[in-house]
Every structure is written in structure tokens, then in C-alpha cells.
Amino acid sequence: MGGRRFAIVGNGPVAAEAEAAILAADCVIRFNDCRSAGGQAHRTDIVAVCNTGRPGKAMTEGVAWRLNPAVMAAGEIWSIRDPEMFAAMRAPLSLTHPELDDFCDDYTDGFAAICAEAGKRHTVLPAGTHQRLALELAALDSTPFVVPSTGLIVIAEVLWNHAVEGDAILLAGFGHQGWEWHPWEAERLWVEAHVAAGRLSRLVAEPAELAG
């Protein structure tokens, strides 16, 4: 049965008028250090994390991340990068992007241990979501990229593998800008196509989102 409301909240600006809809959703998903959760609005069911490279290292090796109120509130952590897939990427990346020498370092076990200690569920997203999304993004824009953003992988995962007919997927806090090797323009086009088709909804169109 459908009718559930998934609120996927990026780390960009979130308008105050969007907060009520986020807090009323059946499932609230935030990312990494959950910068979108401010004041008393810590409602978070799932935290999706970049489980490789420097972000994964910082979150698993310190104590600050696990004490974040939004992280503490979440019942589940999603590691968005399949360890075997990223292990296979290490050699090609060493040739094309030698500066990303720690990009494929894997911290999945660290997140699993944190979840076990805190009584949270830990899920590693399937490599197929990443692979399918990368192909669709490459078809939208020819600009080279390394990987889709964490946010878009989660949007695609919910759309393809969790939501059913009648569910609503609500987006906030996505400005489609950031690290230079994410395909931001293709991601913006991908989201807008799914919004136009009625599969996704933006809670509020932020100025940064409109600018792409």
C-alpha cells in the first residue's frame, strides 16, 4: 500500500516553511553531518553516509559525529557506497585522478560497528543503484565526473527500491552544487525530469536550487 511520505533533506538551505512537512513525513532521511537539522528539528529516521574517503574517516574515527542529535535520533544508517565497487575503482582512479588517492578507502565496517553499539540498523546500498544512476546522468550531460553525489544516490534508491505507487518523495535542501567531481548539472536535470513526471516533489524551490 502506498501513501507514505519520504522527506529527503540535503545539507543545503531549507526554508522555514518546509520544516512542518519534513517533521510530518513518515520517513526523514538526512546526510552525513545532518547540517539540515537545526534547533529542535532533529527528526531523522535514516542518515545516509559517504562511507569511503575522508568523510567516512572523519565520521567513524571521531566521537563528534555519533553524538550529533540527528544521528542519535536515527534508527538506521545507510552506507551509500558498495565496498567491492569502490575497491575496483581504485586502480582506474589512480590514473585519471591521482589526487584522489584516499577516495576509495573504505570505512563501512566502522559504520557497522557504530550501529551495532548504538542499536541501529546498518544498510549498504546496492551497487546497482549507483551504476544505473551514473549511466542515466552520463546521458544527460557529457561533462566528465567521478561519482554521483550522495544525495542523488539516495533519491534514486528511494525512488527505485523503496517507494511504491501512491507514495510521495519530498525534497528539500538540494542546491546541486559542491564538490567539483560530482555531475551537478546532470543531477539537476535528472531531478527536474522526475519532478515534471510527478515522481518527486520539491518542498520549496530554494534560490540556490533554481540557479543550479
N, CA, C and O of each residue as an XYZ file, in Angstrom:
848
protein
N       0.845     -1.194      0.000
C       0.000      0.000      0.000
C       0.879      1.241      0.000
O       1.882      1.305      0.712
N       0.492      2.238     -0.813
C       1.213      3.490     -0.852
C       0.643      4.480      0.145
O      -0.093      4.117      1.062
N       0.996      5.729     -0.056
C       0.524      6.782      0.816
C       1.546      7.274      1.814
O       1.256      8.187      2.588
N       2.749      6.690      1.819
C       3.795      7.166      2.710
C       4.448      8.419      2.135
O       4.402      8.665      0.930
N       5.057      9.205      3.024
C       5.752     10.418      2.615
C       7.212     10.317      3.061
O       7.508     10.286      4.256
N       8.123     10.266      2.079
C       9.553     10.268      2.345
C      10.062     11.704      2.195
O       9.879     12.317      1.144
N      10.689     12.235      3.223
C      11.326     13.547      3.139
C      12.833     13.335      3.071
O      13.441     12.853      4.027
N      13.433     13.695      1.943
C      14.873     13.555      1.748
C      15.460     14.962      1.804
O      15.174     15.803      0.951
N      16.283     15.202      2.821
C      16.703     16.564      3.148
C      18.208     16.701      2.979
O      18.981     16.134      3.751
N      18.616     17.451      1.973
C      20.030     17.681      1.740
C      20.612     18.644      2.750
O      19.911     19.110      3.648
N      21.900     18.948      2.607
C      22.586     19.822      3.549
C      22.637     21.269      3.097
O      23.353     22.080      3.684
N      21.876     21.600      2.049
C      21.751     22.984      1.635
C      20.695     23.698      2.463
O      20.093     23.093      3.350
N      20.456     24.995      2.184
C      19.457     25.757      2.937
C      18.065     25.134      2.809
O      17.655     24.715      1.726
N      17.356     25.082      3.925
C      15.981     24.578      3.963
C      15.089     25.702      4.482
O      15.295     26.201      5.589
N      14.122     26.091      3.701
C      13.242     27.188      4.101
C      12.413     26.792      5.313
O      12.045     25.629      5.479
N      12.129     27.772      6.152
C      11.390     27.503      7.387
C      10.033     26.878      7.107
O       9.566     26.029      7.867
N       9.399     27.297      6.015
C       8.063     26.775      5.715
C       8.067     25.309      5.287
O       7.010     24.686      5.194
N       9.258     24.757      5.024
C       9.348     23.343      4.666
C       9.449     22.443      5.882
O       9.207     21.240      5.779
N       9.803     23.003      7.038
C      10.079     22.183      8.212
C       8.868     21.366      8.659
O       9.015     20.203      9.034
N       7.675     21.961      8.622
C       6.489     21.232      9.094
C       6.258     19.982      8.265
O       5.937     18.925      8.809
N       6.421     20.094      6.941
C       6.227     18.932      6.071
C       7.292     17.887      6.323
O       7.007     16.690      6.274
N       8.527     18.320      6.595
C       9.596     17.372      6.890
C       9.282     16.606      8.166
O       9.370     15.379      8.201
N       8.919     17.331      9.204
C       8.668     16.697     10.500
C       7.441     15.798     10.466
O       7.332     14.871     11.269
N       6.513     16.060      9.544
C       5.292     15.250      9.453
C       5.451     14.035      8.547
O       4.536     13.218      8.450
N       6.591     13.905      7.887
C       6.786     12.794      6.949
C       6.866     11.464      7.693
O       7.160     11.426      8.888
N       6.601     10.385      6.980
C       6.717      9.050      7.567
C       8.170      8.632      7.729
O       8.503      7.857      8.625
N       9.032      9.144      6.861
C      10.460      8.798      6.920
C      11.263     10.023      6.523
O      11.065     10.582      5.445
N      12.181     10.443      7.407
C      13.051     11.589      7.141
C      14.476     11.080      6.970
O      15.017     10.409      7.848
N      15.078     11.406      5.832
C      16.440     10.987      5.527
C      17.324     12.221      5.431
O      17.019     13.155      4.689
N      18.420     12.222      6.182
C      19.396     13.301      6.107
C      20.762     12.701      5.771
O      20.889     11.488      5.603
N      21.794     13.569      5.673
C      23.069     13.141      5.119
C      24.254     13.520      5.996
O      24.317     14.628      6.530
N      25.175     12.605      6.136
C      26.475     12.825      6.755
C      26.350     13.549      8.090
O      25.880     12.951      9.058
N      26.757     14.827      8.178
C      26.712     15.514      9.466
C      25.367     16.198      9.727
O      25.226     16.936     10.701
N      24.386     15.955      8.863
C      22.991     16.388      9.104
C      22.905     17.887      9.378
O      22.240     18.309     10.324
N      23.577     18.695      8.553
C      23.542     20.139      8.761
C      22.147     20.724      8.583
O      21.881     21.840      9.029
N      21.254     19.981      7.934
C      19.887     20.478      7.725
C      19.048     20.406      8.986
O      17.963     20.984      9.032
N      19.524     19.711     10.010
C      18.759     19.567     11.253
C      19.218     20.641     12.224
O      20.320     20.577     12.768
N      18.352     21.634     12.434
C      18.729     22.736     13.314
C      17.715     22.950     14.410
O      16.590     22.456     14.330
N      18.108     23.684     15.435
C      17.207     23.962     16.540
C      16.706     22.671     17.160
O      17.488     21.791     17.520
N      15.390     22.572     17.279
C      14.785     21.360     17.829
C      14.378     20.372     16.733
O      13.840     19.304     17.024
N      14.633     20.730     15.485
C      14.172     19.900     14.366
C      15.189     18.801     14.064
O      15.788     18.786     12.988
N      15.383     17.893     14.997
C      16.333     16.815     14.818
C      15.685     15.561     14.244
O      16.360     14.546     14.071
N      14.401     15.611     13.949
C      13.690     14.431     13.468
C      14.442     13.815     12.293
O      14.555     14.416     11.225
N      14.944     12.624     12.507
C      15.699     11.910     11.486
C      15.485     10.419     11.688
O      15.654      9.908     12.795
N      15.117      9.729     10.630
C      14.941      8.283     10.696
C      16.127      7.534     10.113
O      16.517      6.479     10.612
N      16.700      8.095      9.043
C      17.831      7.467      8.364
C      18.885      8.538      8.114
O      18.563      9.642      7.675
N      20.143      8.211      8.393
C      21.256      9.054      7.973
C      22.017      8.298      6.891
O      22.502      7.189      7.115
N      22.113      8.906      5.727
C      22.874      8.311      4.625
C      24.277      8.897      4.645
O      24.444     10.117      4.658
N      25.278      8.042      4.647
C      26.658      8.494      4.816
C      27.530      8.100      3.633
O      27.322      7.071      2.989
N      28.506      8.948      3.373
C      29.564      8.625      2.425
C      30.582      7.779      3.184
O      31.362      8.307      3.977
N      30.577      6.503      2.950
C      31.358      5.564      3.761
C      32.746      5.278      3.212
O      33.391      4.319      3.635
N      33.213      6.092      2.280
C      34.590      5.973      1.802
C      35.265      7.330      1.894
O      34.608      8.357      2.063
N      36.582      7.320      1.781
C      37.344      8.551      1.713
C      37.331      9.356      2.994
O      37.024      8.839      4.068
N      37.669     10.628      2.868
C      37.828     11.488      4.042
C      36.550     11.659      4.850
O      36.612     11.663      6.079
N      35.377     11.801      4.200
C      34.161     11.907      5.023
C      33.937     10.671      5.891
O      33.614     10.792      7.072
N      34.108      9.485      5.308
C      33.931      8.261      6.072
C      34.918      8.156      7.217
O      34.562      7.721      8.312
N      36.154      8.551      6.970
C      37.186      8.511      8.004
C      36.828      9.436      9.162
O      36.910      9.047     10.327
N      36.425     10.682      8.825
C      36.110     11.657      9.867
C      34.931     11.210     10.724
O      34.951     11.377     11.943
N      33.907     10.645     10.094
C      32.714     10.258     10.846
C      32.956      9.055     11.733
O      32.434      8.997     12.846
N      33.733      8.097     11.267
C      33.904      6.856     12.039
C      35.013      6.928     13.072
O      34.962      6.214     14.073
N      36.013      7.770     12.856
C      37.170      7.768     13.747
C      37.078      8.782     14.880
O      37.880      8.735     15.812
N      36.122      9.690     14.817
C      35.914     10.632     15.901
C      34.669     10.266     16.691
O      33.987      9.286     16.389
N      34.383     11.077     17.713
C      33.178     10.837     18.517
C      32.096     11.864     18.233
O      30.926     11.639     18.544
N      32.478     12.994     17.642
C      31.513     14.088     17.455
C      30.341     13.659     16.591
O      29.195     13.990     16.893
N      30.618     12.916     15.506
C      29.536     12.559     14.581
C      28.487     11.706     15.262
O      27.293     11.964     15.111
N      28.898     10.713     15.997
C      27.925      9.800     16.610
C      27.135     10.474     17.731
O      26.100      9.953     18.147
N      27.603     11.627     18.230
C      26.887     12.374     19.255
C      26.013     13.483     18.675
O      25.336     14.195     19.416
N      26.029     13.628     17.358
C      25.142     14.588     16.693
C      23.696     14.214     17.020
O      23.322     13.055     16.842
N      22.868     15.155     17.493
C      21.495     14.804     17.884
C      20.691     14.125     16.780
O      19.899     13.224     17.057
N      20.887     14.551     15.524
C      20.145     13.925     14.425
C      20.623     12.498     14.191
O      19.815     11.607     13.926
N      21.933     12.277     14.288
C      22.465     10.925     14.140
C      21.973     10.040     15.275
O      21.602      8.887     15.053
N      21.972     10.570     16.472
C      21.494      9.802     17.618
C      20.011      9.454     17.468
O      19.578      8.389     17.909
N      19.236     10.342     16.852
C      17.802     10.097     16.696
C      17.507      9.033     15.646
O      16.472      8.370     15.713
N      18.400      8.862     14.679
C      18.142      7.947     13.567
C      18.177      6.498     14.021
O      18.977      6.112     14.873
N      17.297      5.711     13.435
C      17.286      4.283     13.723
C      18.075      3.471     12.729
O      18.281      2.272     12.920
N      18.529      4.132     11.644
C      19.209      3.393     10.584
C      20.256      4.271      9.929
O      20.056      5.475      9.767
N      21.370      3.669      9.554
C      22.431      4.326      8.802
C      22.568      3.617      7.456
O      22.678      2.392      7.399
N      22.560      4.389      6.387
C      22.790      3.836      5.052
C      24.206      4.193      4.602
O      24.542      5.373      4.496
N      25.028      3.198      4.341
C      26.315      3.415      3.684
C      26.055      3.374      2.187
O      25.630      2.345      1.660
N      26.302      4.472      1.501
C      25.802      4.589      0.122
C      26.753      3.995     -0.921
O      26.375      3.853     -2.084
N      27.980      3.647     -0.524
C      28.954      3.161     -1.498
C      29.298      1.695     -1.247
O      29.745      1.328     -0.160
N      29.088      0.871     -2.256
C      29.370     -0.551     -2.170
C      30.886     -0.760     -2.089
O      31.605     -0.322     -2.988
N      31.386     -1.412     -1.045
C      32.840     -1.550     -0.868
C      33.543     -2.236     -2.035
O      34.619     -1.797     -2.443
N      32.965     -3.294     -2.574
C      33.620     -4.005     -3.674
C      33.696     -3.134     -4.926
O      34.698     -3.155     -5.642
N      32.645     -2.374     -5.186
C      32.635     -1.493     -6.345
C      33.726     -0.438     -6.228
O      34.424     -0.148     -7.200
N      33.872      0.138     -5.029
C      34.880      1.185     -4.861
C      36.290      0.625     -4.810
O      37.238      1.305     -5.204
N      36.444     -0.590     -4.339
C      37.754     -1.219     -4.408
C      38.195     -1.394     -5.856
O      39.368     -1.221     -6.184
N      37.237     -1.740     -6.719
C      37.546     -1.914     -8.136
C      37.840     -0.586     -8.832
O      38.496     -0.568     -9.873
N      37.363      0.522     -8.269
C      37.597      1.839     -8.858
C      38.976      2.391     -8.529
O      39.427      3.341     -9.170
N      39.650      1.814     -7.544
C      40.891      2.415     -7.050
C      41.950      2.516     -8.147
O      42.540      3.580     -8.333
N      42.198      1.436     -8.871
C      43.266      1.453     -9.886
C      42.954      2.426    -11.024
O      43.822      3.226    -11.375
N      41.751      2.395    -11.618
C      41.464      3.377    -12.679
C      41.573      4.823    -12.188
O      42.077      5.683    -12.910
N      41.106      5.095    -10.971
C      41.181      6.461    -10.450
C      42.614      6.905    -10.229
O      42.919      8.091    -10.356
N      43.491      5.981     -9.903
C      44.887      6.350     -9.679
C      45.526      6.891    -10.955
O      46.512      7.626    -10.898
N      44.964      6.527    -12.102
C      45.479      7.007    -13.383
C      44.806      8.308    -13.807
O      45.467      9.221    -14.302
N      43.486      8.392    -13.611
C      42.748      9.570    -14.085
C      42.700     10.704    -13.070
O      42.655     11.877    -13.441
N      42.711     10.347    -11.773
C      42.621     11.350    -10.708
C      43.588     10.966     -9.583
O      43.143     10.589     -8.499
N      44.885     11.053     -9.816
C      45.853     10.620     -8.794
C      45.727     11.397     -7.488
O      46.144     10.912     -6.436
N      45.157     12.593     -7.545
C      44.982     13.372     -6.317
C      43.948     12.767     -5.377
O      43.894     13.113     -4.197
N      43.118     11.850     -5.910
C      42.087     11.209     -5.084
C      42.594      9.875     -4.545
O      41.905      8.859     -4.628
N      43.802      9.889     -3.994
C      44.437      8.634     -3.602
C      43.756      7.952     -2.416
O      43.930      6.750     -2.214
N      42.970      8.716     -1.619
C      42.269      8.102     -0.487
C      40.762      8.007     -0.722
O      40.009      7.675      0.194
N      40.330      8.292     -1.925
C      38.899      8.370     -2.229
C      38.195      7.031     -2.016
O      37.036      7.002     -1.602
N      38.874      5.935     -2.291
C      38.260      4.608     -2.198
C      38.548      3.901     -0.878
O      38.143      2.753     -0.692
N      39.236      4.566      0.033
C      39.449      3.966      1.354
C      38.089      3.691      1.988
O      37.220      4.563      2.003
N      37.908      2.500      2.502
C      36.569      2.058      2.930
C      36.430      2.052      4.451
O      37.287      1.535      5.167
N      35.336      2.634      4.925
C      35.054      2.707      6.360
C      33.695      2.077      6.694
O      33.093      2.385      7.723
N      33.231      1.205      5.824
C      31.940      0.565      6.043
C      31.900     -0.198      7.358
O      30.912     -0.126      8.088
N      32.959     -0.923      7.662
C      32.987     -1.690      8.910
C      32.877     -0.773     10.129
O      32.284     -1.144     11.141
N      33.446      0.413     10.026
C      33.347      1.360     11.123
C      31.912      1.800     11.368
O      31.475      1.902     12.515
N      31.180      2.061     10.292
C      29.768      2.424     10.451
C      28.956      1.257     10.990
O      28.061      1.444     11.813
N      29.270      0.052     10.523
C      28.567     -1.127     11.036
C      28.802     -1.293     12.532
O      27.884     -1.642     13.274
N      30.030     -1.042     12.976
C      30.344     -1.170     14.407
C      29.618     -0.114     15.228
O      29.114     -0.407     16.312
N      29.562      1.117     14.717
C      28.845      2.186     15.416
C      27.373      1.828     15.545
O      26.769      2.031     16.598
N      26.796      1.295     14.469
C      25.377      0.910     14.501
C      25.136     -0.226     15.490
O      24.156     -0.210     16.235
N      26.027     -1.205     15.494
C      25.866     -2.333     16.423
C      25.909     -1.858     17.863
O      25.138     -2.328     18.699
N      26.807     -0.931     18.154
C      26.936     -0.414     19.518
C      25.719      0.402     19.929
O      25.301      0.371     21.087
N      25.149      1.138     18.967
C      24.032      2.040     19.279
C      22.663      1.409     19.056
O      21.641      2.050     19.300
N      22.630      0.165     18.600
C      21.348     -0.490     18.346
C      20.634      0.022     17.117
O      19.404      0.002     17.058
N      21.393      0.484     16.130
C      20.818      0.963     14.882
C      20.981     -0.089     13.786
O      21.865     -0.943     13.861
N      20.137     -0.023     12.788
C      20.271     -0.895     11.624
C      21.275     -0.275     10.659
O      21.278      0.939     10.454
N      22.121     -1.103     10.073
C      23.093     -0.632      9.087
C      22.822     -1.301      7.754
O      22.715     -2.526      7.678
N      22.708     -0.496      6.692
C      22.424     -1.000      5.353
C      23.445     -0.447      4.373
O      23.719      0.753      4.370
N      24.009     -1.311      3.544
C      24.874     -0.874      2.448
C      24.026     -0.876      1.177
O      23.483     -1.911      0.792
N      23.915      0.273      0.533
C      23.080      0.356     -0.663
C      23.681     -0.465     -1.800
O      24.901     -0.590     -1.897
N      22.835     -1.020     -2.655
C      23.338     -1.882     -3.732
C      24.124     -1.112     -4.779
O      23.788      0.024     -5.112
N      25.166     -1.734     -5.290
C      25.972     -1.112     -6.338
C      25.131     -0.791     -7.564
O      25.424      0.162     -8.286
N      24.084     -1.581     -7.804
C      23.252     -1.365     -8.979
C      22.602      0.001     -9.026
O      22.419      0.560    -10.107
N      22.249      0.550     -7.869
C      21.664      1.894     -7.844
C      22.660      2.912     -8.365
O      22.322      3.748     -9.204
N      23.885      2.842     -7.870
C      24.948      3.752     -8.306
C      25.213      3.584     -9.807
O      25.315      4.569    -10.538
N      25.321      2.353    -10.251
C      25.674      2.099    -11.648
C      24.589      2.576    -12.609
O      24.886      3.202    -13.626
N      23.334      2.279    -12.286
C      22.234      2.726    -13.144
C      22.167      4.244    -13.177
O      21.984      4.837    -14.240
N      22.315      4.878    -12.011
C      22.235      6.328    -11.950
C      23.362      6.981    -12.737
O      23.136      7.961    -13.446
N      24.577      6.445    -12.617
C      25.709      7.010    -13.353
C      25.465      6.974    -14.855
O      25.813      7.918    -15.564
N      24.877      5.905    -15.336
C      24.570      5.812    -16.774
C      23.527      6.843    -17.184
O      23.655      7.470    -18.236
N      22.506      7.024    -16.370
C      21.455      7.990    -16.706
C      22.000      9.421    -16.675
O      21.619     10.249    -17.502
N      22.881      9.708    -15.731
C      23.454     11.051    -15.656
C      24.381     11.327    -16.834
O      24.384     12.428    -17.386
N      25.164     10.326    -17.213
C      26.077     10.498    -18.346
C      25.312     10.789    -19.631
O      25.821     11.474    -20.518
N      24.094     10.272    -19.733
C      23.281     10.513    -20.927
C      22.704     11.926    -20.952
O      22.294     12.411    -22.006
N      22.671     12.581    -19.807
C      22.083     13.924    -19.726
C      23.089     15.033    -19.955
O      22.725     16.120    -20.403
N      24.357     14.767    -19.652
C      25.378     15.805    -19.786
C      26.723     15.119    -19.998
O      27.037     14.141    -19.320
N      27.509     15.624    -20.927
C      28.752     14.950    -21.298
C      29.946     15.350    -20.428
O      31.049     14.840    -20.626
N      29.741     16.243    -19.483
C      30.843     16.672    -18.623
C      31.349     15.491    -17.791
O      30.551     14.816    -17.141
N      32.652     15.231    -17.799
C      33.175     14.087    -17.023
C      32.906     14.250    -15.525
O      32.905     15.365    -15.004
N      32.678     13.134    -14.846
C      32.513     13.155    -13.398
C      33.069     11.862    -12.822
O      33.330     10.902    -13.546
N      33.245     11.855    -11.507
C      33.773     10.662    -10.835
C      32.634      9.799    -10.320
O      32.552      8.617    -10.653
N      31.754     10.379     -9.509
C      30.619      9.645     -8.953
C      29.437     10.597     -8.779
O      29.636     11.803     -8.635
N      28.213     10.074     -8.790
C      27.069     10.902     -8.408
C      27.184     11.312     -6.940
O      27.890     10.676     -6.157
N      26.486     12.372     -6.587
C      26.509     12.827     -5.203
C      25.758     11.850     -4.298
O      24.902     11.086     -4.745
N      26.105     11.901     -3.017
C      25.417     11.070     -2.032
C      23.915     11.325     -2.071
O      23.114     10.391     -2.014
N      23.544     12.596     -2.169
C      22.122     12.934     -2.178
C      21.374     12.301     -3.319
O      20.283     11.766     -3.125
N      21.948     12.351     -4.525
C      21.212     11.816     -5.669
C      21.146     10.299     -5.626
O      20.150      9.713     -6.051
N      22.184      9.658     -5.121
C      22.138      8.202     -4.990
C      20.992      7.804     -4.063
O      20.279      6.836     -4.330
N      20.818      8.548     -2.982
C      19.734      8.218     -2.050
C      18.369      8.501     -2.671
O      17.439      7.713     -2.503
N      18.241      9.605     -3.379
C      16.968      9.882     -4.058
C      16.628      8.742     -5.010
O      15.495      8.261     -5.027
N      17.607      8.307     -5.802
C      17.370      7.214     -6.745
C      17.044      5.915     -6.014
O      16.163      5.170     -6.442
N      17.740      5.639     -4.924
C      17.481      4.415     -4.146
C      16.045      4.398     -3.630
O      15.359      3.382     -3.745
N      15.589      5.503     -3.067
C      14.217      5.552     -2.552
C      13.220      5.426     -3.699
O      12.237      4.692     -3.590
N      13.464      6.129     -4.787
C      12.552      6.110     -5.928
C      12.445      4.719     -6.541
O      11.345      4.266     -6.859
N      13.568      4.045     -6.707
C      13.588      2.772     -7.429
C      13.347      1.559     -6.532
O      12.794      0.558     -6.989
N      13.750      1.632     -5.272
C      13.766      0.419     -4.449
C      12.928      0.478     -3.180
O      12.814     -0.530     -2.483
N      12.343      1.614     -2.861
C      11.593      1.721     -1.612
C      10.183      2.260     -1.805
O       9.235      1.710     -1.245
N      10.026      3.304     -2.571
C       8.705      3.888     -2.774
C       7.862      3.009     -3.684
O       8.375      2.352     -4.590
N       6.566      3.012     -3.427
C       5.611      2.301     -4.278
C       4.560      3.305     -4.753
O       4.544      4.457     -4.322
N       3.700      2.854     -5.633
C       2.674      3.741     -6.174
C       1.850      4.335     -5.032
O       1.404      3.622     -4.134
N       1.663      5.627     -5.083
C       0.916      6.319     -4.047
C       1.780      6.989     -3.003
O       1.295      7.839     -2.256
N       3.067      6.623     -2.934
C       3.987      7.277     -2.013
C       4.419      8.623     -2.586
O       4.353      8.844     -3.795
N       4.859      9.513     -1.711
C       5.381     10.819     -2.122
C       6.825     10.938     -1.661
O       7.152     10.594     -0.525
N       7.692     11.431     -2.549
C       9.092     11.671     -2.216
C       9.308     13.174     -2.271
O       9.256     13.780     -3.341
N       9.550     13.769     -1.111
C       9.662     15.215     -0.964
C      11.123     15.596     -0.791
O      11.838     14.975     -0.004
N      11.572     16.608     -1.518
C      12.973     17.021     -1.482
C      13.106     18.429     -0.928
O      12.294     19.305     -1.226
N      14.129     18.634     -0.125
C      14.477     19.967      0.365
C      15.976     20.013      0.603
O      16.608     18.987      0.854
N      16.541     21.215      0.523
C      17.954     21.368      0.838
C      18.919     20.888     -0.220
O      20.070     20.576      0.086
N      18.465     20.825     -1.473
C      19.347     20.392     -2.559
C      19.622     21.574     -3.480
O      18.725     22.065     -4.165
N      20.879     22.025     -3.486
C      21.269     23.136     -4.337
C      22.016     22.725     -5.587
O      22.312     23.569     -6.433
N      22.332     21.422     -5.724
C      23.039     20.894     -6.900
C      24.336     21.654     -7.156
O      24.599     22.114     -8.267
N      25.134     21.773     -6.107
C      26.451     22.386     -6.234
C      27.325     21.872     -5.099
O      26.824     21.467     -4.049
N      28.636     21.891     -5.318
C      29.541     21.381     -4.297
C      30.819     20.842     -4.906
O      31.443     21.505     -5.734
N      31.218     19.633     -4.498
C      32.474     19.032     -4.937
C      32.568     18.990     -6.457
O      31.603     18.634     -7.134
N      33.712     19.346     -6.983
C      33.869     19.543     -8.429
C      33.673     18.275     -9.256
O      33.383     18.373    -10.448
N      33.821     17.089     -8.665
C      33.729     15.871     -9.462
C      32.387     15.157     -9.343
O      32.268     13.993     -9.726
N      31.381     15.843     -8.817
C      30.009     15.367     -8.929
C      29.369     16.026    -10.161
O      29.718     17.160    -10.488
N      28.451     15.352    -10.845
C      27.857     15.890    -12.088
C      26.644     16.782    -11.798
O      25.506     16.384    -12.045
N      26.890     17.979    -11.279
C      25.785     18.787    -10.748
C      24.740     19.156    -11.795
O      23.544     19.079    -11.514
N      25.154     19.547    -12.977
C      24.156     19.936    -13.975
C      23.312     18.738    -14.399
O      22.095     18.859    -14.540
N      23.939     17.596    -14.601
C      23.180     16.390    -14.939
C      22.241     16.012    -13.802
O      21.116     15.578    -14.051
N      22.680     16.167    -12.570
C      21.826     15.837    -11.428
C      20.608     16.767    -11.374
O      19.492     16.322    -11.106
N      20.831     18.050    -11.628
C      19.702     18.981    -11.651
C      18.696     18.597    -12.727
O      17.488     18.601    -12.487
N      19.193     18.268    -13.907
C      18.313     17.869    -14.998
C      17.552     16.593    -14.663
O      16.367     16.474    -14.975
N      18.229     15.641    -14.028
C      17.607     14.371    -13.648
C      16.476     14.609    -12.664
O      15.379     14.074    -12.825
N      16.746     15.418    -11.638
C      15.708     15.704    -10.645
C      14.535     16.426    -11.294
O      13.381     16.065    -11.061
N      14.814     17.433    -12.096
C      13.718     18.199    -12.701
C      12.860     17.325    -13.612
O      11.647     17.520    -13.693
N      13.480     16.365    -14.297
C      12.699     15.468    -15.147
C      11.745     14.624    -14.310
O      10.601     14.400    -14.706
N      12.211     14.155    -13.155
C      11.349     13.342    -12.295
C      10.301     14.190    -11.576
O       9.206     13.712    -11.282
N      10.640     15.452    -11.293
C       9.625     16.353    -10.738
C       8.525     16.584    -11.773
O       7.339     16.525    -11.450
N       8.925     16.848    -13.017
C       7.951     17.087    -14.082
C       7.057     15.879    -14.319
O       5.894     16.022    -14.697
N       7.608     14.683    -14.093
C       6.834     13.452    -14.288
C       5.998     13.093    -13.061
O       5.263     12.106    -13.083
N       6.101     13.880    -11.999
C       5.307     13.633    -10.806
C       5.876     12.587     -9.870
O       5.192     12.156     -8.942
N       7.119     12.166    -10.093
C       7.720     11.132     -9.237
C       8.401     11.719     -8.004
O       8.544     11.044     -6.985
N       8.821     12.987     -8.104
C       9.458     13.700     -7.000
C       8.775     15.047     -6.834
O       8.164     15.565     -7.769
N       8.885     15.614     -5.629
C       8.351     16.955     -5.386
C       9.358     17.743     -4.570
O       9.937     17.216     -3.620
N       9.572     18.992     -4.928
C      10.385     19.880     -4.109
C       9.464     20.559     -3.104
O       8.443     21.136     -3.480
N       9.824     20.490     -1.827
C       9.018     21.164     -0.815
C       9.035     22.668     -1.022
O       7.995     23.323     -0.963
N      10.210     23.205     -1.263
C      10.364     24.629     -1.545
C      11.493     24.755     -2.553
O      12.536     24.119     -2.406
N      11.288     25.569     -3.569
C      12.338     25.808     -4.555
C      13.276     26.869     -4.003
O      12.965     28.059     -4.048
N      14.427     26.445     -3.481
C      15.390     27.382     -2.927
C      16.051     28.159     -4.055
O      16.180     27.646     -5.166
N      16.479     29.409     -3.779
C      17.193     30.168     -4.817
C      18.388     29.435     -5.377
O      18.632     29.475     -6.583
N      19.154     28.752     -4.500
C      20.329     28.018     -4.977
C      19.919     26.890     -5.902
O      20.632     26.572     -6.854
N      18.758     26.275     -5.622
C      18.282     25.187     -6.463
C      17.911     25.712     -7.842
O      18.219     25.089     -8.858
N      17.249     26.861     -7.870
C      16.855     27.434     -9.152
C      18.069     27.822     -9.979
O      18.047     27.744    -11.208
N      19.143     28.249     -9.286
C      20.342     28.638    -10.005
C      21.133     27.427    -10.491
O      21.948     27.553    -11.405
N      20.906     26.251     -9.892
C      21.609     25.038    -10.271
C      23.022     25.026     -9.759
O      23.756     24.066     -9.994
